Amino acid sequence: MKDKLKNVPMFADLPDQDLEDLAEAITLQKLEKGEMLFEEGDQGDVMYLIDSGEIEILKISSERQVLLNVLNPGDVVGEMALLDESPRMAGARAGAPTTLLAIKKATFDDLLDQSPSAARSMFDTVIERLRSTEGLLRQSERMAQLGTLTAGVAHELNNPAAAVKRGAAQLTDSVESYAKSQRAIAGFALSPSQEDALSAVLAEVGELALNPPEIDPLDRSDLEYELQNWLEERAIEDAWQVGPDLVNAGFTKAKLDSLEETFGSEAAPAVAILASKSAGVSGLLAEVGQASGQISNIVGSLKTYSYLDQAPVQTIDVSEGVDSSLLMLRGKLKQGITVHRKYAENLPTIQAYGSELNQVWTNIIDNAVDALGGYGELEVRIYSSHEDVIVEIEDNGPGIPEDIQHRIFDSFFTTKEPGKGTGLGLDITYNIIVHKHRGNITVLSHPGKTCFQITLPIDGDLAGQS
């Protein structure tokens, strides 16, 4: 055992007596392939030295298991939890039949006190481990966030895209019926004055299709019944289908009666049918136009969110970035969260890394949604001083415990359950605001209120920054 310890850099310079004492305090532990050494979130009071085999370090990020590292004989495992007396930041699993040397916390503490070389070696190990872990998790965090946003955008696009598809399919039959009605009207050889009257009727129908009248459901039902009777008295087929379209086109029984005065008793029913078909076509065109407009707005917001095809640093309107971030998360917000926007007028533009600022808004809003459990109030305020643009994002959730508020921007620190967060979202946010934009971010929190305040300089010169 003593010879094995001497080959480990951490223990190589220990005096023989210290090595012997350490060897006596160590216990052996064996794992089969696939067996867990410890789980993420477990309390750690033991560190391990791999004697043979291999240990896989696993981190759950956004419900995905990320392989951070594979450790081999001579490597140490689990030292981080002993150093800061915190839960395990990741899980450890045997990648092959593995033998480990278990060192308890008391023995570990004595070792660091007695051996400067062991302390220095441990410091180097921790720094290397942190760099490796943080790099992999940052990439995983970005990919997880991208997946969340992609799913949200796909969900938002699905409804208007389905409306366009449905409207286009219905238009085929509606246009054919409209053309048939026009041919029927042509057979009556209308006079020039009647042609003008028909054009006026169809123009009015087109306008009402874009802005249909609001009618009480009971009144609508009575009106549809009344128009249906008028049509059936004149032997119109499928009067039950024609009536509702005429109601949408603003028709009443009196208006139908006026058609007979203008076009005659024979042509009036055909004019009524043409008006109903015109209303149907116009309504479908309006629906397709609205749906395609929604798609265009979502795509435009997505381009604003990502600042596609633009330089890293742009002159931006902060409120536009916040709005695009809210749109990207609308799928989560609309479940039961009411969003209040309070934006000052004439906000100044700033120089900023637009896509990275949007990552900030997304991180904070997404955290607020999680804290609210999908139900509550979210208020976004944007205003300016002489020197800064200030963004405040406030929710009425349970708040952040006071004793941990000073740690929320630390790497790997999270209040979420293991697997629900990497503890890097607010760390990334802090670096983007403070280091890249020379701004400031603070949090005020107590039960019923959590407010993140972000301050961004108006005249910040980011030219030349990487």
PyMOL commands that set and color helices and strands:
alter all, ss='L'
color gray80, all
select helices_A, chain A and resi 2-6+16-25+79-84+105-114+116-186+192-210+217-233+239-248+253-306+318-328+330-333+354-372+402-407+425-436
alter helices_A, ss='H'
color red, helices_A
select strands_A, chain A and resi 27-31+36-38+46-52+55-61+64-71+76-77+91-94+98-104+313-316+337-343+350-353+376-384+388-395+440-446+449-457
alter strands_A, ss='S'
color yellow, strands_A
deselect
rebuild
show_as cartoon
